Amino acid sequence: MQVPHPNWIEINLDNLQGNIRYAKSLLPAGVKLLFPVKADAYGHGVLPVSIAAMEAGVDFLGVAHLFEGITLRKNGINARTLILGPCQESEFPFLTENNLTPSIPDFETAKKLSDFLQKNSQLKVHIQIDTGMHRFGIRHNNLDEIKKICELPNLEIEGMYSHLATADMPEHSAMKKQVSRFDALVRELEKEGKKPPLCHIANSAATFLFPKTHYDMVRPGIALYGYDPLGKFPSEFPIKPVLKLRSTVRSLRQVEAGEGISYGHFFTAKKNMLVATIAIGYGDGYLRGEPSKGVIFIHGKPCPILGRVCMDACMVDVSDVPNVKAGDIAECINGELSGQISVEAFAAEHKTISYEITTRMANRLFKIYLPSNERT
């Protein structure tokens, strides 16, 4: 007998694969696609998502940390995997053992890795370049250091990449400057016969909007999970959201006018109301935010949240919902049902970004993976 769950997330792998196919259709022949699955695949579940992505034809997976790559390997996922965080000396033995590709942030790390590999084998690496994000990597105009890395033994310089800080803000001038810097570096290395085979800089927004940034590989993340890279809803791109957050009505009660609801009594009923308690709260990753903000859909109707979201529950007004009862499904995040409860709208409501909404989904939420012919 299956243990019942009061709330869950549904992951539509068919939508995921459709989004990947759309992204691939934008790319010139020969341009590869790296799909980021860091942070538990942005909260969607790294193992099922990685398998589905490989079936859809991605060329690389991307993780943030060594342990995330090892998790893939321990579960039989052997796709080419780039660790996007800067390589550390303590990680060297695990890289060769697990066939993981590290990111090289400076000459010192590269030299230490090269010396280590003399006792083992050659390893493919990607060099990180700082073109203006100022997070990781060698400064774009430090050509001497970059060339010194390219000349080290035992390292196969497979790739070189940077990260765009403002691609989701097309009006911002910084992206043009970053691309120009990266382009100058690529051309200089090409002139000297040292250009790595895989140069890449494009995230979701750049992949979809700026073909000049495609180079040899792209790294779209949030858009392939089905959320607009500019934070808009509906999206101008033919992508479908992969995640839905659903819960259930746990109890119903009549609340009289003048009574306060939830912690702090930030909401006071102005009339007699029928109030439903929904089994979703900030302990599930459903953001607490400001009191009485947002809606949850029940029987296709938007039901306003009343007062504070609690750790395990929140209360909504169901006075206008006919035939509501305990056990009914409550749609908390579902962009296919309504833009009001899309990931993008929920993020905007809380003055944040779609990435934070999906990566905050709590481990205690049950996950259901659906192909398109089974989704509801």
C-alpha positions as a Markdown table, in Angstrom:
| # | Residue | x | y | z |
|---|---|---|---|---|
| 1 | Met | 0.0 | 0.0 | 0.0 |
| 2 | Gln | 1.4 | 3.4 | -1.0 |
| 3 | Val | 1.8 | 6.0 | 1.8 |
| 4 | Pro | -0.4 | 9.0 | 1.0 |
| 5 | His | 1.1 | 12.4 | 0.6 |
| 6 | Pro | -0.7 | 15.7 | 1.3 |
| 7 | Asn | 1.4 | 17.6 | -1.3 |
| 8 | Trp | 3.7 | 16.8 | -4.2 |
| 9 | Ile | 5.4 | 18.2 | -7.3 |
| 10 | Glu | 4.7 | 16.8 | -10.7 |
| 11 | Ile | 7.6 | 16.8 | -13.2 |
| 12 | Asn | 6.6 | 16.5 | -16.8 |
| 13 | Leu | 9.5 | 14.9 | -18.6 |
| 14 | Asp | 7.8 | 15.2 | -21.9 |
| 15 | Asn | 7.7 | 18.9 | -21.6 |
| 16 | Leu | 11.4 | 18.9 | -20.6 |
| 17 | Gln | 12.3 | 17.0 | -23.7 |
| 18 | Gly | 10.2 | 19.2 | -25.9 |
| 19 | Asn | 12.0 | 22.3 | -24.5 |
| 20 | Ile | 15.4 | 20.7 | -25.2 |
| 21 | Arg | 14.4 | 19.9 | -28.8 |
| 22 | Tyr | 13.3 | 23.5 | -29.3 |
| 23 | Ala | 16.6 | 24.8 | -28.0 |
| 24 | Lys | 18.5 | 22.4 | -30.3 |
| 25 | Ser | 16.5 | 23.6 | -33.3 |
| 26 | Leu | 18.0 | 27.1 | -32.8 |
| 27 | Leu | 21.6 | 25.9 | -33.0 |
| 28 | Pro | 23.7 | 25.6 | -36.2 |
| 29 | Ala | 24.9 | 22.2 | -37.1 |
| 30 | Gly | 27.8 | 21.0 | -34.9 |
| 31 | Val | 27.0 | 23.4 | -31.9 |
| 32 | Lys | 26.7 | 21.3 | -28.8 |
| 33 | Leu | 24.3 | 21.8 | -25.8 |
| 34 | Leu | 25.2 | 21.5 | -22.2 |
| 35 | Phe | 22.2 | 21.1 | -19.9 |
| 36 | Pro | 22.8 | 22.3 | -16.3 |
| 37 | Val | 21.4 | 19.8 | -13.7 |
| 38 | Lys | 23.1 | 21.4 | -10.7 |
| 39 | Ala | 21.1 | 21.9 | -7.4 |
| 40 | Asp | 19.1 | 18.7 | -7.9 |
| 41 | Ala | 18.3 | 19.8 | -11.5 |
| 42 | Tyr | 17.0 | 23.2 | -10.3 |
| 43 | Gly | 14.8 | 21.3 | -7.8 |
| 44 | His | 13.3 | 18.9 | -10.4 |
| 45 | Gly | 15.2 | 15.8 | -9.4 |
| 46 | Val | 18.6 | 15.2 | -10.9 |
| 47 | Leu | 18.4 | 11.5 | -11.8 |
| 48 | Pro | 15.1 | 11.3 | -13.8 |
| 49 | Val | 15.8 | 14.7 | -15.3 |
| 50 | Ser | 19.3 | 13.8 | -16.4 |
| 51 | Ile | 18.1 | 10.5 | -18.0 |
| 52 | Ala | 15.3 | 12.3 | -19.9 |
| 53 | Ala | 17.7 | 15.0 | -21.0 |
| 54 | Met | 20.2 | 12.5 | -22.4 |
| 55 | Glu | 17.3 | 10.8 | -24.3 |
| 56 | Ala | 16.5 | 14.2 | -25.8 |
| 57 | Gly | 20.0 | 14.5 | -27.1 |
| 58 | Val | 22.0 | 16.9 | -24.8 |
| 59 | Asp | 25.7 | 16.6 | -25.3 |
| 60 | Phe | 26.9 | 17.5 | -21.8 |
| 61 | Leu | 25.4 | 17.7 | -18.3 |
| 62 | Gly | 26.6 | 20.5 | -16.0 |
| 63 | Val | 26.9 | 20.4 | -12.2 |
| 64 | Ala | 28.2 | 23.0 | -9.7 |
| 65 | His | 30.2 | 20.7 | -7.5 |
| 66 | Leu | 32.3 | 17.5 | -7.6 |
| 67 | Phe | 29.8 | 15.6 | -5.3 |
| 68 | Glu | 27.0 | 16.3 | -7.7 |
| 69 | Gly | 29.0 | 14.7 | -10.6 |
| 70 | Ile | 29.8 | 11.7 | -8.4 |
| 71 | Thr | 26.1 | 11.3 | -7.7 |
| 72 | Leu | 25.5 | 10.9 | -11.4 |
| 73 | Arg | 28.2 | 8.4 | -11.8 |
| 74 | Lys | 27.1 | 6.3 | -8.8 |
| 75 | Asn | 23.7 | 6.1 | -10.4 |
| 76 | Gly | 24.9 | 4.9 | -13.7 |
| 77 | Ile | 24.7 | 8.2 | -15.6 |
| 78 | Asn | 27.9 | 8.4 | -17.6 |
| 79 | Ala | 27.2 | 11.4 | -19.9 |
| 80 | Arg | 30.0 | 13.9 | -20.4 |
| 81 | Thr | 29.8 | 16.1 | -17.3 |
| 82 | Leu | 31.4 | 19.5 | -16.7 |
| 83 | Ile | 31.8 | 20.7 | -13.1 |
| 84 | Leu | 31.0 | 24.4 | -13.4 |
| 85 | Gly | 32.5 | 25.4 | -10.0 |
| 86 | Pro | 36.3 | 26.0 | -9.9 |
| 87 | Cys | 38.5 | 23.0 | -9.4 |
| 88 | Gln | 40.1 | 22.4 | -6.1 |
| 89 | Glu | 43.3 | 20.4 | -5.5 |
| 90 | Ser | 41.5 | 18.0 | -3.1 |
| 91 | Glu | 39.2 | 16.9 | -5.9 |
| 92 | Phe | 42.0 | 15.7 | -8.3 |
| 93 | Pro | 41.8 | 12.0 | -7.5 |
| 94 | Phe | 38.0 | 11.9 | -7.9 |
| 95 | Leu | 38.1 | 13.6 | -11.3 |
| 96 | Thr | 40.0 | 10.8 | -13.0 |
| 97 | Glu | 38.2 | 8.1 | -11.1 |
| 98 | Asn | 34.8 | 9.4 | -12.1 |
| 99 | Asn | 35.6 | 10.7 | -15.6 |
| 100 | Leu | 34.5 | 14.2 | -14.7 |
| 101 | Thr | 35.6 | 17.4 | -16.5 |
| 102 | Pro | 36.9 | 20.2 | -14.2 |
| 103 | Ser | 36.8 | 23.9 | -14.7 |
| 104 | Ile | 40.2 | 25.5 | -14.3 |
| 105 | Pro | 40.1 | 29.0 | -12.7 |
| 106 | Asp | 43.9 | 29.9 | -12.8 |
| 107 | Phe | 47.3 | 28.8 | -13.8 |
| 108 | Glu | 48.3 | 27.6 | -10.3 |
| 109 | Thr | 45.4 | 25.1 | -10.2 |
| 110 | Ala | 46.2 | 24.0 | -13.8 |
| 111 | Lys | 49.9 | 23.4 | -12.9 |
| 112 | Lys | 49.0 | 21.3 | -9.8 |
| 113 | Leu | 46.6 | 19.2 | -11.8 |
| 114 | Ser | 49.1 | 18.7 | -14.6 |
| 115 | Asp | 51.7 | 17.5 | -12.1 |
| 116 | Phe | 49.2 | 15.2 | -10.4 |
| 117 | Leu | 48.2 | 13.7 | -13.8 |
| 118 | Gln | 51.8 | 12.7 | -14.5 |
| 119 | Lys | 51.2 | 9.8 | -12.2 |
| 120 | Asn | 47.9 | 9.0 | -13.7 |
| 121 | Ser | 46.5 | 10.0 | -17.1 |
| 122 | Gln | 45.5 | 12.8 | -19.4 |
| 123 | Leu | 42.3 | 14.7 | -18.5 |
| 124 | Lys | 40.0 | 17.0 | -20.5 |
| 125 | Val | 39.5 | 20.4 | -18.8 |
| 126 | His | 37.7 | 23.7 | -19.5 |
| 127 | Ile | 39.3 | 27.1 | -18.7 |
| 128 | Gln | 37.1 | 29.6 | -16.9 |
| 129 | Ile | 37.3 | 33.2 | -18.2 |
| 130 | Asp | 36.2 | 36.3 | -16.3 |
| 131 | Thr | 34.7 | 38.7 | -18.9 |
| 132 | Gly | 32.9 | 40.8 | -16.4 |
| 133 | Met | 30.8 | 38.7 | -14.0 |
| 134 | His | 33.8 | 38.8 | -11.6 |
| 135 | Arg | 32.9 | 35.5 | -10.0 |
| 136 | Phe | 35.4 | 32.9 | -11.2 |
| 137 | Gly | 38.1 | 32.6 | -13.8 |
| 138 | Ile | 41.1 | 34.2 | -15.4 |
| 139 | Arg | 40.7 | 37.8 | -16.5 |
| 140 | His | 39.9 | 37.9 | -20.2 |
| 141 | Asn | 42.9 | 40.0 | -21.2 |
| 142 | Asn | 45.5 | 37.8 | -19.3 |
| 143 | Leu | 46.5 | 36.1 | -22.5 |
| 144 | Asp | 49.8 | 35.0 | -21.2 |
| 145 | Glu | 48.3 | 33.0 | -18.4 |
| 146 | Ile | 45.8 | 31.4 | -20.6 |
| 147 | Lys | 48.4 | 30.3 | -23.2 |
| 148 | Lys | 50.6 | 28.9 | -20.4 |
| 149 | Ile | 47.7 | 26.7 | -19.3 |
| 150 | Cys | 47.3 | 25.5 | -22.9 |
| 151 | Glu | 50.9 | 24.5 | -23.0 |
| 152 | Leu | 50.9 | 22.3 | -19.9 |
| 153 | Pro | 51.3 | 18.5 | -20.3 |
| 154 | Asn | 48.6 | 16.0 | -19.4 |
| 155 | Leu | 45.8 | 18.5 | -19.8 |
| 156 | Glu | 43.6 | 18.3 | -22.8 |
| 157 | Ile | 42.1 | 21.9 | -23.1 |
| 158 | Glu | 38.8 | 20.8 | -24.5 |
| 159 | Gly | 36.9 | 24.0 | -23.6 |
| 160 | Met | 37.0 | 27.6 | -22.5 |
| 161 | Tyr | 34.0 | 29.5 | -21.2 |
| 162 | Ser | 32.6 | 32.6 | -19.5 |
| 163 | His | 29.3 | 33.5 | -17.9 |
| 164 | Leu | 27.0 | 36.4 | -18.9 |
| 165 | Ala | 25.8 | 38.6 | -16.1 |
| 166 | Thr | 23.0 | 40.5 | -17.9 |
| 167 | Ala | 21.8 | 38.4 | -20.8 |
| 168 | Asp | 18.3 | 38.5 | -19.3 |
| 169 | Met | 18.4 | 42.3 | -19.4 |
| 170 | Pro | 18.7 | 42.9 | -23.2 |
| 171 | Glu | 18.8 | 46.7 | -22.8 |
| 172 | His | 21.9 | 46.4 | -20.5 |
| 173 | Ser | 25.3 | 47.3 | -22.1 |
| 174 | Ala | 27.3 | 44.8 | -20.1 |
| 175 | Met | 26.4 | 41.8 | -22.2 |
| 176 | Lys | 27.7 | 43.4 | -25.4 |
| 177 | Lys | 31.0 | 44.2 | -23.6 |
| 178 | Gln | 31.3 | 40.7 | -22.2 |
| 179 | Val | 30.7 | 39.0 | -25.6 |
| 180 | Ser | 33.2 | 41.4 | -27.2 |
| 181 | Arg | 35.9 | 40.5 | -24.7 |
| 182 | Phe | 35.2 | 36.8 | -25.1 |
| 183 | Asp | 35.2 | 37.1 | -28.9 |
| 184 | Ala | 38.5 | 38.9 | -28.9 |
| 185 | Leu | 40.1 | 36.2 | -26.8 |
| 186 | Val | 38.7 | 33.4 | -29.0 |
| 187 | Arg | 40.0 | 35.1 | -32.1 |
| 188 | Glu | 43.4 | 35.6 | -30.6 |
| 189 | Leu | 43.8 | 32.0 | -29.5 |
| 190 | Glu | 42.5 | 30.9 | -32.9 |
| 191 | Lys | 45.2 | 33.0 | -34.6 |
| 192 | Glu | 47.9 | 31.3 | -32.6 |
| 193 | Gly | 46.4 | 27.8 | -33.1 |
| 194 | Lys | 45.5 | 27.4 | -29.4 |
| 195 | Lys | 41.7 | 27.8 | -29.5 |
| 196 | Pro | 40.0 | 25.1 | -27.5 |
| 197 | Pro | 37.4 | 23.0 | -29.5 |
| 198 | Leu | 34.5 | 24.1 | -27.3 |
| 199 | Cys | 34.1 | 27.8 | -26.5 |
| 200 | His | 30.9 | 28.7 | -24.8 |
| 201 | Ile | 29.3 | 31.6 | -23.1 |
| 202 | Ala | 25.5 | 31.5 | -23.8 |
| 203 | Asn | 23.0 | 30.9 | -21.0 |
| 204 | Ser | 19.2 | 30.6 | -21.6 |
| 205 | Ala | 18.5 | 34.2 | -22.7 |
| 206 | Ala | 21.6 | 34.4 | -24.9 |
| 207 | Thr | 20.8 | 31.0 | -26.5 |
| 208 | Phe | 17.3 | 32.1 | -27.4 |
| 209 | Leu | 18.0 | 35.8 | -28.3 |
| 210 | Phe | 21.5 | 36.2 | -29.4 |
| 211 | Pro | 22.8 | 33.7 | -32.0 |
| 212 | Lys | 26.2 | 35.4 | -32.1 |
| 213 | Thr | 26.9 | 33.9 | -28.6 |
| 214 | His | 26.4 | 30.3 | -29.6 |
| 215 | Tyr | 30.1 | 29.6 | -30.5 |
| 216 | Asp | 30.7 | 25.8 | -30.1 |
| 217 | Met | 28.3 | 25.1 | -27.3 |
| 218 | Val | 25.5 | 26.7 | -25.3 |
| 219 | Arg | 24.4 | 26.2 | -21.7 |
| 220 | Pro | 20.6 | 27.0 | -21.4 |
| 221 | Gly | 19.2 | 26.1 | -18.0 |
| 222 | Ile | 16.1 | 27.8 | -16.8 |
| 223 | Ala | 14.4 | 27.9 | -20.2 |
| 224 | Leu | 14.8 | 24.2 | -20.7 |
| 225 | Tyr | 12.9 | 23.6 | -17.4 |
| 226 | Gly | 10.1 | 25.6 | -19.1 |
| 227 | Tyr | 10.4 | 29.1 | -17.4 |
| 228 | Asp | 10.9 | 32.2 | -19.4 |
| 229 | Pro | 14.6 | 33.4 | -19.3 |
| 230 | Leu | 13.4 | 37.0 | -19.1 |
| 231 | Gly | 10.9 | 36.2 | -16.3 |
| 232 | Lys | 7.8 | 37.0 | -18.5 |
| 233 | Phe | 4.6 | 35.1 | -18.6 |
| 234 | Pro | 3.3 | 34.0 | -21.1 |
| 235 | Ser | 6.7 | 33.4 | -22.6 |
| 236 | Glu | 7.4 | 34.5 | -26.2 |
| 237 | Phe | 9.2 | 31.2 | -26.7 |
| 238 | Pro | 7.4 | 27.9 | -27.3 |
| 239 | Ile | 8.5 | 26.3 | -24.1 |
| 240 | Lys | 6.3 | 24.5 | -21.5 |
| 241 | Pro | 6.7 | 24.5 | -17.7 |
| 242 | Val | 8.0 | 21.2 | -16.4 |
| 243 | Leu | 7.0 | 21.6 | -12.7 |
| 244 | Lys | 3.6 | 21.8 | -11.0 |
| 245 | Leu | 3.2 | 22.1 | -7.2 |
| 246 | Arg | 0.0 | 20.6 | -5.9 |
| 247 | Ser | -1.5 | 20.1 | -2.5 |
| 248 | Thr | -4.8 | 19.2 | -0.9 |
| 249 | Val | -7.5 | 20.8 | 1.3 |
| 250 | Arg | -6.9 | 19.4 | 4.8 |
| 251 | Ser | -9.8 | 21.1 | 6.6 |
| 252 | Leu | -12.6 | 23.6 | 6.3 |
| 253 | Arg | -14.1 | 26.0 | 8.8 |
| 254 | Gln | -16.5 | 29.0 | 9.0 |
| 255 | Val | -14.8 | 32.1 | 10.2 |
| 256 | Glu | -16.9 | 35.0 | 11.5 |
| 257 | Ala | -16.5 | 38.6 | 10.6 |
| 258 | Gly | -13.9 | 40.3 | 12.9 |
| 259 | Glu | -11.9 | 37.2 | 13.5 |
| 260 | Gly | -8.2 | 37.1 | 12.7 |
| 261 | Ile | -6.5 | 34.3 | 10.7 |
| 262 | Ser | -3.0 | 32.8 | 10.9 |
| 263 | Tyr | 0.1 | 33.9 | 12.8 |
| 264 | Gly | 0.0 | 37.6 | 13.9 |
| 265 | His | -3.6 | 38.0 | 12.8 |
| 266 | Phe | -2.4 | 40.1 | 9.8 |
| 267 | Phe | -5.7 | 39.3 | 8.1 |
| 268 | Thr | -9.1 | 40.0 | 9.7 |
| 269 | Ala | -12.3 | 38.7 | 8.2 |
| 270 | Lys | -14.5 | 41.5 | 7.0 |
| 271 | Lys | -17.4 | 39.2 | 6.6 |
| 272 | Asn | -18.3 | 35.6 | 7.4 |
| 273 | Met | -16.1 | 33.3 | 5.3 |
| 274 | Leu | -15.5 | 29.7 | 4.5 |
| 275 | Val | -11.8 | 29.1 | 5.0 |
| 276 | Ala | -9.8 | 26.1 | 3.7 |
| 277 | Thr | -6.5 | 25.0 | 5.2 |
| 278 | Ile | -4.1 | 23.8 | 2.5 |
| 279 | Ala | -1.2 | 21.5 | 3.2 |
| 280 | Ile | 1.5 | 23.7 | 1.8 |
| 281 | Gly | 3.9 | 26.0 | 3.6 |
| 282 | Tyr | 7.4 | 27.4 | 3.7 |
| 283 | Gly | 8.6 | 24.1 | 5.0 |
| 284 | Asp | 7.8 | 22.8 | 1.6 |
| 285 | Gly | 9.6 | 25.6 | -0.2 |
| 286 | Tyr | 6.4 | 27.7 | -0.7 |
| 287 | Leu | 7.7 | 31.1 | 0.2 |
| 288 | Arg | 6.2 | 32.9 | 3.2 |
| 289 | Gly | 6.5 | 36.4 | 1.8 |
| 290 | Glu | 4.1 | 39.2 | 2.8 |
| 291 | Pro | 0.8 | 38.2 | 4.4 |
| 292 | Ser | -2.3 | 37.9 | 2.2 |
| 293 | Lys | -0.4 | 37.8 | -1.1 |
| 294 | Gly | -1.1 | 35.3 | -3.9 |
| 295 | Val | -3.7 | 32.8 | -4.7 |
| 296 | Ile | -4.2 | 29.0 | -4.8 |
| 297 | Phe | -6.6 | 27.5 | -7.3 |
| 298 | Ile | -9.3 | 25.0 | -6.2 |
| 299 | His | -11.9 | 23.7 | -8.6 |
| 300 | Gly | -10.5 | 26.1 | -11.2 |
| 301 | Lys | -11.1 | 29.2 | -9.0 |
| 302 | Pro | -8.5 | 31.5 | -7.6 |
| 303 | Cys | -8.6 | 31.5 | -3.8 |
| 304 | Pro | -6.8 | 34.3 | -2.0 |
| 305 | Ile | -4.3 | 33.4 | 0.7 |
| 306 | Leu | -5.3 | 34.8 | 4.1 |
| 307 | Gly | -2.7 | 36.1 | 6.4 |
| 308 | Arg | 0.7 | 34.5 | 6.9 |
| 309 | Val | 1.8 | 31.3 | 5.2 |
| 310 | Cys | 2.8 | 28.8 | 8.0 |
| 311 | Met | 5.5 | 26.1 | 7.9 |
| 312 | Asp | 3.2 | 23.3 | 6.9 |
| 313 | Ala | 0.0 | 25.0 | 5.9 |
| 314 | Cys | -1.7 | 28.2 | 4.7 |
| 315 | Met | -5.3 | 29.3 | 4.7 |
| 316 | Val | -7.4 | 30.5 | 1.7 |
| 317 | Asp | -10.8 | 31.9 | 1.2 |
| 318 | Val | -13.1 | 29.3 | -0.5 |
| 319 | Ser | -16.4 | 31.1 | 0.1 |
| 320 | Asp | -17.1 | 31.3 | -3.6 |
| 321 | Val | -16.0 | 27.7 | -4.4 |
| 322 | Pro | -18.9 | 25.3 | -4.7 |
| 323 | Asn | -18.8 | 21.8 | -3.3 |
| 324 | Val | -15.3 | 22.2 | -1.8 |
| 325 | Lys | -14.3 | 19.4 | 0.6 |
| 326 | Ala | -11.3 | 18.0 | 2.4 |
| 327 | Gly | -9.1 | 16.1 | 0.1 |
| 328 | Asp | -9.7 | 18.3 | -3.0 |
| 329 | Ile | -6.6 | 19.2 | -5.0 |
| 330 | Ala | -5.2 | 22.6 | -4.5 |
| 331 | Glu | -3.1 | 24.0 | -7.4 |
| 332 | Cys | -0.2 | 26.0 | -5.9 |
| 333 | Ile | 2.1 | 26.4 | -8.9 |
| 334 | Asn | 0.8 | 25.5 | -12.3 |
| 335 | Gly | 1.5 | 27.8 | -15.2 |
| 336 | Glu | -0.4 | 25.5 | -17.6 |
| 337 | Leu | -3.6 | 26.1 | -15.6 |
| 338 | Ser | -3.2 | 29.9 | -15.1 |
| 339 | Gly | -0.6 | 32.6 | -15.4 |
| 340 | Gln | -1.6 | 33.7 | -11.9 |
| 341 | Ile | 0.2 | 30.7 | -10.5 |
| 342 | Ser | 3.0 | 30.3 | -12.9 |
| 343 | Val | 6.5 | 30.0 | -11.6 |
| 344 | Glu | 7.2 | 33.4 | -13.2 |
| 345 | Ala | 4.2 | 35.1 | -11.5 |
| 346 | Phe | 5.1 | 33.5 | -8.1 |
| 347 | Ala | 8.6 | 34.7 | -8.4 |
| 348 | Ala | 7.5 | 38.2 | -9.3 |
| 349 | Glu | 5.1 | 38.2 | -6.4 |
| 350 | His | 8.0 | 37.5 | -4.1 |
| 351 | Lys | 10.4 | 39.9 | -5.8 |
| 352 | Thr | 12.8 | 37.1 | -6.8 |
| 353 | Ile | 13.6 | 34.9 | -9.8 |
| 354 | Ser | 12.2 | 31.6 | -11.1 |
| 355 | Tyr | 15.5 | 29.8 | -10.2 |
| 356 | Glu | 14.9 | 30.5 | -6.5 |
| 357 | Ile | 11.3 | 29.2 | -6.6 |
| 358 | Thr | 12.2 | 25.8 | -8.1 |
| 359 | Thr | 15.4 | 25.2 | -6.2 |
| 360 | Arg | 13.6 | 25.9 | -2.9 |
| 361 | Met | 11.3 | 22.9 | -3.4 |
| 362 | Ala | 11.7 | 20.9 | -0.2 |
| 363 | Asn | 13.0 | 17.3 | -0.2 |
| 364 | Arg | 9.9 | 16.2 | 1.7 |
| 365 | Leu | 7.7 | 17.0 | -1.3 |
| 366 | Phe | 6.8 | 13.8 | -3.1 |
| 367 | Lys | 7.9 | 13.8 | -6.7 |
| 368 | Ile | 5.8 | 12.3 | -9.5 |
| 369 | Tyr | 7.3 | 12.0 | -13.0 |
| 370 | Leu | 4.9 | 12.1 | -15.9 |
| 371 | Pro | 5.2 | 11.7 | -19.6 |
| 372 | Ser | 2.6 | 13.8 | -21.6 |
| 373 | Asn | 0.1 | 11.0 | -22.0 |
| 374 | Glu | -0.3 | 10.7 | -18.3 |
| 375 | Arg | -0.3 | 14.3 | -17.1 |
| 376 | Thr | -3.4 | 15.9 | -15.7 |
